[in-house]
Amino acid sequence: MGSRFTNISRALVGMVVLVFLSAYLFESILLALAGAGFLLFLTYRRMEFHSMVMRVGLTVERSILEEIVHKDSICSIRLKVTSGETTIVSISERMHRSFIPRSGDRFLEGKVNPDRPLSIVYSMVPKERGYFRFPPLKITIKEMRGLFEKDIELDLGTEIFVRASKKEISIARLMSKRKQFEITGPAHKRHTRTYRADFRTIREYIPGDRFRDIDWKAMSRFTRLMTKEFEQETNLPTMIMIDGSLPMREMVKQRSKLEHAIALALQAAVILDSNGHPVGFISYDENKVIEHLSPGRCELDDVVMALFKLPNPVETGGYPGMPRSIERHGEENDNEFLSKVGPFLVLGERNDFTRDRTTGIFEAMRAIEMTEETGMLLIIISDMETNRSSMLRSLQLSLKRDHRVVLVTPFSWPYHTDSGDISVKTVEMMYEDHLEKQTLLRSLRAGGVKVIDIDLNERGDKVIAGIRRLSQ
């Protein structure tokens, strides 16, 4: 019937066996009737228990008391149980591995009836950001006399969205009050507010020109109407781009390049927005674009929410990284394979698929080319561990679209090593990786890309200072 005997009912069953055995040995009808009576009682109570389980109408509610949950901040959970009939229940709340208990008991047990619900409140601390789903509850319903019990699992479907830590947000707001940031450039579209209009030249008057733009001194020289022409400038629309590939998400010893990138992007977005720059956002992984928000058509809150929704870091046992070299044997077979699976890797139609055209960075640049204006400021945060050749080609294409490109790149090894455990082999691998990365960075700098090298302790104010200096 799906229920199990408790210790009390097992003891009663043992007593019934002894009674029947005694009745057999002493040939006593009274003992046999007594044993049959105990057996009928247990059978009746078990059937009654299953009937009660079917009609009990047990309702469990789980609610998160905080409206906004932040990483490394206390989060309170209330568990409430109501029942249509009087019964005894015990509920064990299991916790996701990304949360650690703080206070309160996560085990609820007692008698519940329609007039007396049971509830507990406990707290926990999330150690990661993102969306999390609570594990199913393990509920045990017990018979009123404690003879039987039944286990059920109930999935309430409760989800919790953990944002970045309050410390990161407070630092970003503090920087926005202290930092004055301004990058100007030609306005290619009119959805941004004009910041300044500098005199460029004069030309002949065209019907429809504003009367106040007529240059009267030039008219006296040329004996015809002349109009002043201005070069309009505006605060440049800025697109923040974050690499969400596996090497960026690797977490070793509580360090992750992606978490650092989110903190830097959050601080940069708040500073840029507070100084009048339209801010957009693109995130991508190895093969596709994850999120795309256009500057001028989204709010700062949309960018912040998109940052918080990036994939969570992945714990690893070391630093696997990505292969330092890719064997090119059988490249024709690779291209043939990509031509078949390419449409499933990326969105949209292509005439040809190559290794460089089926990457997340290429998809991101293609999305900018198709939907955004030219002449934007692109801030790319990437460790350049994946798709290096594709990144070189993609950034060259963006420069041809008159974008100002600033690449913020961390050196991967300090995120995954301590000064006390660096071996000779580790140093050799670090040096090899450094040389390969510097070769690519020299090519990017030669093409016009501004590069900012950061370490694991770098904050957004230094990055913003570097962007301001490199973008003038």
N, C-alpha and C positions, 0 to 999 in steps of 0.2 A: 504493500500500500504506500510505500515511499517514506514511511516514518521509521524511527528506530527506538529501541528500548533504552531507557535510562538505567542507572545503577539500581534504583528502587524497584523498577519493574523486573529487572534481571533477578534481584533477590526474591521477589514474589514468585517468579517462575521456578527458581530453585526450591523454594518452600513447597510449591505445588508438587514438584517431582518427589520430594521427601515424603509428603503426605500420601501420595499414591503408592510409593514404595512401602511405607508403613502399613497402609491398608492391605497391601498384598501379603506382607509378611505376617501380620496379625489377623488377617481375614476380618477386618472391621469395615462394615458398610458405612458407618458414620464418618470414618476418616476418608473413605472414597467419595462420599457425598460432599464433604467439606472441600476436598481437592477439586471436584467438579465445579463447586460453587466459585472457588477462587479463579478457576480457568474461565468460567463464563463471565465473571466480573472483568477480568483483563480483556477478554474479547470485546465485551460491550464498551468499555472505556476506550479501546482503540478505535472502534467504529465511530463512536461519538466524537473522538478527537479529529478524525478525518472529516467528518461532517462539519465540525466547527471550523477547520482550516478552509473548507470550501466557501463558507458564508461569513468569515470573519471580517472581510472588507478592510484589510490592512492598508493604510496609506502612509507613505514615507515621503517627507519633504526635506530637501537639502537646499539651504540658501546661503549665499555669500554676503556677509554683513557689510563689507566695504564696497562702495560703488566702483572705485578704481583700485586695482591691485598692482603694486610695484615690486620689482625684484628686490630681494633682501629686506623687505618690509613685512611686518606681521599682517597676516590675513586670518580673519575669524570666520568659522563655519558653524552654522546652526543645523542640527539634525533633529527633526520633529516627527514623532510617530503617533498616529491616531488609528483607532480601531472601532468597528461597528459593534463588536462584542468584547466582553471581558476576556482577556487572555494574557499570557506571560510571554514576553519576547526578549530576545537578546540580539543586539546588532553590533557587528564588528566593522568598523570603518577602516578600509585599507587606504594607504597613502601612495601617491605617485612618487617615483624615485627622485623626481626633481624638487620635492618638497621635504623639509625636515620639520618634525614636531616641535612646538614651542611650549604650549601649556594646554591643560585640559585633558580629559580622558576621552579617547576615541572608541570606548566600549560602552554601550547602553544596554541596560537590563532592568526589567521590572514589569509590574502589572499595568496594563493599559486597558482603558475602557472608554466609551464615548464621552464621558464627562471628565476624564482625567488622562490627557495625552502625556506622553513622555518626550523629553527634549534634552539635549546636551549642547554645549558650545565649547569648541576647542579652537586652538589657533595653530598656525603653521607658517613657515617662512619659505617662499619660493626662491630657489637658487638659480633659476633660468627664466628667461622671458619667452613669451609666445603663447600659443593656445595649448591647453592641456585638458584632457578628459578624465574625470574621476573614475577609478575602477568600480566594478559592481559591488554592491553591498552584500555581505553575507548575513542573512537573517535566520535566526533559529526561533521557531514557534514551539512553545512548551505546553503540555497538558496541565490543567490547573492543579492536579495532585502530584505532578512531577513524574508521571509514569512513562510518558512518551514525548518525543520531540521530533521536529521535522526541519530540515535545512532547505532554504531556498536562496537563490541569487537574484538580486533585483538591480537592473541597470537603469539608473535615473537619467542618464544622458547629460549629466551636469558638466558644463565646460567652464573653464576659467581662463581669462585673458590676462596675462602678466605683462605689464609694460616695463620699460627700462627703469632703472633705480632712480629714486628721488634725487640722489646726489648728482647723477649725470644731468638731469633736467635742471636742477638749481644752478649748476655750473654754467649751463647754456644760457639761462636767463640772466645770470650775473654778467656774463661776457657781453650779451646784447646791450646792456646798459653802459658798459665801459668802452666798448670798441666801436669806432666809427669806420665804416667800411664803404668804399665807393670805387666801382669800376664802371667806366662809361665807354660807350661805343656807338657806332651808327645804328639808328633805329630802323630795322627792316620791316617791322609791322607796327601798327598803331594801337595794339592792345595794351601797351605799357605807357605810362605817363612820361611825357617828354621832360628830360632833366635840364637840358641846355641847348641853345641854338647858336652856333658860331657862324659868323659871316664867311661865305665861301667865294662868291663871285657875283657879277651883275650880268643881266641879260636883257634882251628886249622885252617890253611889256606884252603880256598875253592877256586877252580879255578874260576876266575872272580872277586875276591876281588881286591881292588885298591892296587897298589904297595906301595904307601906311607903309607898305614895302617899296613904294616908288622912290627911287634915288633922284632927288631934284637936282643935285649938283651935277650928276652924270648927264641928266637930261639937257642941262644948259650947254654942256660940251658937245653932246652928240645930236642935239636939236631933235630928239625924239624921246618918247617915254622909255625909261629904263627901270628895271625892277631888281631889287636886292634878292639874292638867293642864299639861303642859310642851310648849313649842315646840321640837321637835328640830331641831338645825342640824348641818350636815355640810359638809365641804369640797366645794365645788360641782364636779360633773362639768364638764369643760371640753372643748369641741369646737374644734379648730384647723382652720380652713378656708383653703385656698390657691387662688387664681385661677391656673389654668394656661393661660389664653387666649394668643393670639398676641402681643399687646402686652407681656404679662409675659415672654414667652420671647424677645423681640427682643434680640439681642446686637450691640452696636456698641462697637468699641474695647475688647473684652474685658469689657464691663459688661452685666449682665443683671439685671433686677428679680426674675426667678424665682430665680436663684441667691442673691440677697440674702434673698428671702423664705424659702427653704429654711433658710438659716443662722439667721435669726430664729426660725423655727418649731422648729428643732432645739433651740436654746438654751431657748426657752420650754417645750417639752415636757419636757426633762430637769429644769428647775427645778420645774415643776408636779408632776411625778411624784415627785421627791425630797421634796416637801412634802406628799404624801398626796392630791393631786388626781387622780381618775381622768381620763385623757386619751384623747380620741378624735380622729379625723382624717377630713376630707373634702377631696378635691380635685376640681375641676371645670374644664371649658373653656367654650367659647362656648355649647355646646348640651347637654352631658350631664355626669353625675357620673363621674369617673374612678375614684375609690377612696372607700370608706366603711367606717370602723372605729368601732364604738360604744364610748364610754367605759365602763369597768367590765367590758367583755367582751373587751378586748384588752390586750396588754402593751406596754410602752414600746418594746421591740424591733420590734413590728409597726408602730408609728407611724413609727419611724426608717426601716424598710425601705420603707414607703409613700412617705416623703419622697424617698428615693433613687431610687425608680422613676418619679418625675414626668418628663414629657417634657423632652428636652434643649433648651437655648436654640437659637435659629435665628439664624444670621448674616445681617445685612442690610447694605445699602449706606448706610443713613442712618437716619432716624427716620420710617418711613412712618406709624406710628400708625394710628388709626382715623378715619373721617370725623367731623368735629366736629358735623355736623348731618345728620340723616336726612330726606330729602324724604318728605313724607307724601302726595304725590299718588298716587292709586290705592290707598289703604289698604284699600278693600273688596276689591280684587283680591288684595292681600297676604294678607288674612285668609282668603280663599277658597283661596289656594294653601297657607297654613299648615294649614288644616283637612284637606287631602289628604296633605301630607307630614309633618305633625306626628307621627303615630305612629311614623314612621321616625327622627325626630330624638330623641325622648325615649322613656323606658321607661314602661310602665303605660298605663292607659286614661284618657282625658280626655273631658269633655263638650264642651269648647270649646278651641280653639287660637288664641291671639293672639301677637303679637310678644313680649309680656312673659312668656308662659307656655311659651315654647320656648327657654329660655336655661339655661345651666349653673347660675347662681346660684339661679334659681327651682327647678330640679330638686334642688339641694342642700338648700334650705329645705324642700321638700316631703318629701324623704327623712327629714329630722330630725323633721318633724311626724308622719310615719307610724310611725317606728320608735323614736324617742327620747322621753325624759321631758321634762316642762316644767321651766322654772326653771334651765336650764344657763347656763354662761358660754360665749359664742361669740366666738372671736377670729378675725376675718376679715382676711386679708392680700391686698389687691387694689389695683391702680393705678386702677381704675374707668375704664378706657379703653373697655371694651365693655359693652353692655347696661346703660347707666346708669339708664334709667327702670325697667328690670326690677329692678335692685338696690334702688332706692328702695322699690318695692312689696314685694319679698321681705323686706327688713329690717323693714318695718312689720308684716308678718305675723308675723315672729319675735318682735317685741316684744309682740304680742298673746298669744303663748304664754308670757309671763312670762320670756323669756330675757333675760339681760344681754348686750348686744351691744357689742363693742369692735371698731372698724374701724381697722386699721393700714394706712395708705395712703402710698405714696411719690409724690413729684412726679416725673413721668417724665423731664423734660428734662435734669436733671443727669446722668442715666445715659448720655446720648447726646451730650453736648456738652462741649467744653473751653472754658476761659475765654478761650483765644486765638483761637477761631474763631467767636465769636458775632457775627452780623451784625444789622443793624437789623430785617430780615425775621424772623430767628429770635427776636429779643426780642418782636416783635409777636405771633408765634404762641404763644410761651410765655405772654405776658400774656393772650391770648384763652383759652388752655387753662386758665390759672389761674382766671380769672373764672368760666368754665363749671363747673369743678370745685368752686369755693367755693360757688356757688349750690346745688349738690347737697348739699354737706356741711352747709350751713346748714339745709336741709330735714331732713337726717338728725339733726343735733343737736337740732333742735326736736322731733323725734319721740322722743328718748330714746337715740339711738345715741351712744356715746362714741367720739370720733375722735382718733387719734394720728397726726400727720404725722411722717414720717421722711425722712431724707436718705440718700444712698448710703453714708455712713460709720457709720450708726446700728448699734449692737450690741444684743444681746438684753437686757442688763441695764437699759438705758434704757427699752426697750419694756416689760419686766416692771414697772419702777417706775411707768411710766405706767398700765399695766393695774391695778396695785394701787391707785393713787391714784384712778382713774376708777371703779373698781368697788365702792368702799366705799359 
